[in-house]
Amino acid sequence: MAPELKRLIENLEIFGLDNLSRPGSEWNRRHVWQQDIGFLHGDIRNPSDLEDLPKVDWVIDAAANPSVLAGVSKWRAADN
């Protein structure tokens, strides 16, 4: 989505915010960097991580686990 927005809107600056908690997050970080998209490490659940964010015109929230099963292995491990 972000590369397409940059293609459609001239002089658009985009950055992503991620807590890097999921497997593959580091790969995603490198991928967006290659697309000239900025990256900030942080967690939307921590108010202090949001204090120093730059002013923005839009926010697109895509903060979700990729699957309802994404945390199942963590819960099973905690039960044992």
C-alpha positions as CSV (number, residue, x, y, z in Angstrom):
1,M,0.0,0.0,0.0
2,A,2.7,2.5,0.9
3,P,4.7,2.3,-2.3
4,E,1.4,2.8,-4.3
5,L,0.6,5.9,-2.2
6,K,4.0,7.3,-3.0
7,R,3.5,6.6,-6.7
8,L,0.1,8.4,-6.7
9,I,0.9,11.4,-4.4
10,E,3.8,13.6,-5.3
11,N,6.2,14.5,-2.5
12,L,4.5,12.2,0.0
13,E,6.6,11.2,3.0
14,I,5.6,7.9,4.6
15,F,7.0,6.2,7.7
16,G,5.9,3.1,9.5
17,L,5.9,2.4,13.2
18,D,6.4,-1.2,14.4
19,N,7.4,-3.0,17.6
20,L,9.2,-5.7,15.6
21,S,7.6,-8.4,17.8
22,R,6.5,-10.8,15.0
23,P,8.8,-13.1,13.0
24,G,9.5,-11.5,9.7
25,S,9.3,-8.0,11.1
26,E,13.0,-7.3,10.3
27,W,12.5,-8.4,6.7
28,N,9.6,-6.0,6.4
29,R,11.7,-3.2,7.8
30,R,14.4,-3.7,5.2
31,H,11.7,-4.0,2.5
32,V,10.0,-0.7,3.3
33,W,13.4,1.1,3.6
34,Q,14.2,0.0,0.0
35,Q,10.9,1.7,-1.0
36,D,12.1,5.0,0.5
37,I,9.7,4.7,3.4
38,G,10.9,5.7,6.8
39,F,10.8,3.4,9.9
40,L,10.3,4.1,13.6
41,H,10.6,1.4,16.3
42,G,7.8,1.7,18.8
43,D,4.6,0.2,20.2
44,I,1.2,1.9,19.9
45,R,0.3,0.4,23.3
46,N,3.1,2.4,25.0
47,P,2.2,6.1,25.2
48,S,5.8,7.1,25.7
49,D,6.7,5.5,22.3
50,L,4.2,8.0,20.7
51,E,5.4,11.2,22.4
52,D,8.2,12.1,19.9
53,L,6.5,11.1,16.7
54,P,6.5,13.7,14.0
55,K,3.3,15.6,13.1
56,V,1.3,13.8,10.3
57,D,-1.6,14.4,8.1
58,W,-2.9,10.8,8.0
59,V,-2.6,7.7,10.1
60,I,-3.3,4.3,8.6
61,D,-3.6,1.8,11.4
62,A,-2.6,-1.7,10.4
63,A,-1.6,-2.9,13.9
64,A,-3.0,-6.4,14.1
65,N,-1.8,-9.9,14.4
66,P,-1.7,-11.6,11.0
67,S,-3.9,-14.4,12.2
68,V,-6.1,-15.3,15.1
69,L,-3.6,-18.2,15.7
70,A,-0.6,-15.9,15.8
71,G,-0.3,-16.0,19.7
72,V,-1.4,-19.6,20.2
73,S,2.1,-21.0,20.6
74,K,2.9,-18.4,23.3
75,W,-0.2,-19.3,25.3
76,R,0.5,-23.1,25.0
77,A,4.1,-22.6,26.2
78,A,2.9,-20.6,29.2
79,D,0.5,-23.4,30.2
80,N,3.3,-26.0,30.4
